[in-house]
Amino acid sequence: MGTPGPPATANELQMPRLDLQFVYRFMKIQKILFPSWSSRNVLMFLTLLCVALMEQLVIYQVGLIPSQYYGVLGNKDLDGFKALTFLAVVLIVLNSTLKSFDQFTCNLLYVSWRQDLTEHLHRLYFRARVYYTLNVLRDDIDNPDQRMSQDVERFCRQLSSMASRLMVSPFTLSYYTYQCFQSTGWLGPVSIFGYFILGTVVNRTLMGPIVAKLVQQEKLEGDFRFKHMQIRVNAEPAAFYRAGHVEHMRTDRRLQRLLQTQKELMSKELWLYIGINTFDYLGSILSYVVIAIPIFSGVYGDLSPTELSTLVSKNAFMCIYLINCFTQLIDLSTTLSDVAGYTHRIGELQEALLDLSQKSQDYETLGESEWDLDKAPGWPAAEAADTAFLLERASISAPASDKPLIKDLTLKICEGQSLLITGNTGTGKTSLLRVLGGLWASTKGSVQMLADFGPHGVLFLPQKPFFTDGTLREQVIYPLKEIYPDSGSTDDERIMRFLELAGLSSLVARTEGLDQQVDWNWYDVLSPGEMQRLSFARLFYLQPKYAVLDEATSALTEEAESELYRLGQQLGMTFISVGHRANLEKFHSWLLKLCGGGRWELTRTKME
Ligand SMILES: Nc1ncnc2c1ncn2[C@@H]1O[C@H](COP(=O)(O)OP(=O)(O)OP(=O)(O)O)[C@@H](O)[C@H]1O
């Protein structure tokens, strides 16, 4: 096993472009959006296609109406006029209904795509401990949260806005190419296609730098949001430091960087807009150029001026329609460059997540089901293991460091043989727990966890207490889900008893019961000592056989600390604790002292 470190990825060196990698990533995302032929999204996509085609048919009919008015008005045909007006009103109502339905289906498709893509990324992100590795140990993927929230949202929105225009284009293009060919021969379609290819090449060149800039802009957008998040989460310490001024300056600096990049993006987009508009307007005279060539080369030499102008008008109509189809596609260039930027950001994240979840599966022993109902407290426990951890000549280093924190540690942690880990700051106490918990791999030797995670197995209380959003009950039973075996009053009694034992009876009054939804952030309203007590209430409720505690009582008095450890012992827990106070020794059989530079000493303690 090697130390997990940031693997050197080619992504860091590559500028995101409109290239093959974009196509590859785009197709991979499409597989998530359209998982099978019978999927909901395919059905919605087909509905959208039908609506868009019907819309085109109706638009064509509406386009013919003005010329028919000339006929009925010229002939003073009142009945014809009434019938035509009725038809026009019906067609216009039909057209606006279809257009609105088109928009509605696009919006539904956007929501459905967003749901599928975000849920897919969530599945990978929350699998095993991928979220930890990605956020803490890898630095090549910036702001995964921004990618899963805003980037996915914008990608799906832009893609859905392109969808209906893009999907009808093969049909309209084929139809009008045929019509254009009928009226102008091969010259019309060939020159229009040539013009479109030229426009595409020019636009693609102009879009290249936009994609890279957009990716950079989204990164800075994520950094800016993160800064605000940092202030929000740390508002109290910041206020103690009177940090408003300095944080104002730093937050503004991030904003400036973001806005500067946005301006650069806009100036790059300016060139693309110039390209698109030039192409649009040049296209409108292209139809006359197409007609002019045979006229000046004498093909229509024998036609009278009237016949010639009729021919010109007919040909121009078909050419303009065909050119219009192409310009609509070219107009999508700005949207496409946005989609390409988001595709790269989401694609990079997806690749990193797949890579990490693949690796974590290789040495993953914890299945999600292990936190399920059948292992909850009060439920018949599976045969518990006598040994929790077995380390053989294990060496540990911090990520991306070759200096060992611990060298050649051989250790067996068995039931009833509690272990206290001490040592100076930075000697690797928490790192050892990270290796025991499977967050880090050892650099040498082997580390085995022989007991399961969870109730009746091993439970970790990290140095920073962790609380989820939700009720007091959800904090206590965490990370079990809502279902628990002794539901109703039996479970309530247990929770109340453990809260009382942890010295938190008053908290129940504050939250007005176990199941009252609170709208506060638990970190803001609980003192550090209360947070540690609540973590212990959780520990008592879950009753693991082995409790791994990382300075879990550092904010409490020695008496409170002893009391909580004593209760834990009475509940039959074996402790693996990191702590500094001599007071703790009496609850442990072994003392592992980390001396720095990889050295360690393992001795027996004098238990009470
Ligand atoms: N994610 C990380 N990336 C790189 N280095 C890290 C990381 N986490 C910890 N370290 C480094 O590893 C060393 C050991 O850290 P560790 O958290 O194990 O210390 P500790 O002994 O628990 O200290 P303390 O008593 O302050 O809690 C420290 O020098 C720390 O800076």
The ligand as a Tripos MOL2 file, in Angstrom:
@<TRIPOS>MOLECULE
LIG
   31    33     1     0     0
SMALL
NO_CHARGES

@<TRIPOS>ATOM
      1 N1         -3.7730   16.2710    4.7680 N.pl3     1 LIG1
      2 C1         -2.4920   16.4800    5.1050 C.ar      1 LIG1
      3 N2         -1.5920   16.7730    4.1520 N.ar      1 LIG1
      4 C2         -0.2940   16.9630    4.4670 C.ar      1 LIG1
      5 N3          0.1920   16.9050    5.7110 N.ar      1 LIG1
      6 C3         -0.6560   16.6260    6.7130 C.ar      1 LIG1
      7 C4         -2.0410   16.4030    6.4620 C.ar      1 LIG1
      8 N4         -2.6420   16.1480    7.6340 N.ar      1 LIG1
      9 C5         -1.6780   16.2210    8.5860 C.ar      1 LIG1
     10 N5         -0.4910   16.5060    8.0370 N.ar      1 LIG1
     11 C6          0.7890   16.6710    8.7480 C.3       1 LIG1
     12 O1          1.1140   15.4380    9.3510 O.3       1 LIG1
     13 C7          1.7430   15.6740   10.6070 C.3       1 LIG1
     14 C8          1.0490   14.8510   11.6930 C.3       1 LIG1
     15 O2         -0.2660   15.3420   11.8200 O.3       1 LIG1
     16 P1         -1.2500   14.8170   12.9420 P.3       1 LIG1
     17 O3         -2.5570   15.4420   12.7290 O.co2     1 LIG1
     18 O4         -1.1950   13.3310   12.9730 O.co2     1 LIG1
     19 O5         -0.5860   15.3950   14.2670 O.3       1 LIG1
     20 P2         -0.9720   15.1130   15.7850 P.3       1 LIG1
     21 O6          0.1420   14.3530   16.4150 O.co2     1 LIG1
     22 O7         -2.3260   14.5220   15.8900 O.co2     1 LIG1
     23 O8         -0.9710   16.6220   16.3200 O.3       1 LIG1
     24 P3         -1.8960   17.3510   17.4000 P.3       1 LIG1
     25 O9         -1.4270   16.9420   18.7430 O.co2     1 LIG1
     26 O10        -1.6580   18.7790   17.1330 O.co2     1 LIG1
     27 O11        -3.3160   16.9320   17.1070 O.co2     1 LIG1
     28 C9          1.6790   17.1700   10.8680 C.3       1 LIG1
     29 O12         2.9580   17.7120   10.5900 O.3       1 LIG1
     30 C10         0.6650   17.6650    9.8780 C.3       1 LIG1
     31 O13         0.9780   18.9680    9.4620 O.3       1 LIG1
@<TRIPOS>BOND
     1     1     2 1
     2     2     3 ar
     3     2     7 ar
     4     3     4 ar
     5     4     5 ar
     6     5     6 ar
     7     6     7 ar
     8     6    10 ar
     9     7     8 ar
    10     8     9 ar
    11     9    10 ar
    12    10    11 1
    13    11    12 1
    14    11    30 1
    15    12    13 1
    16    13    14 1
    17    13    28 1
    18    14    15 1
    19    15    16 1
    20    16    17 2
    21    16    18 1
    22    16    19 1
    23    19    20 1
    24    20    21 2
    25    20    22 1
    26    20    23 1
    27    23    24 1
    28    24    25 2
    29    24    26 1
    30    24    27 1
    31    28    29 1
    32    28    30 1
    33    30    31 1
@<TRIPOS>SUBSTRUCTURE
     1 LIG1         1 GROUP 0 **** ****
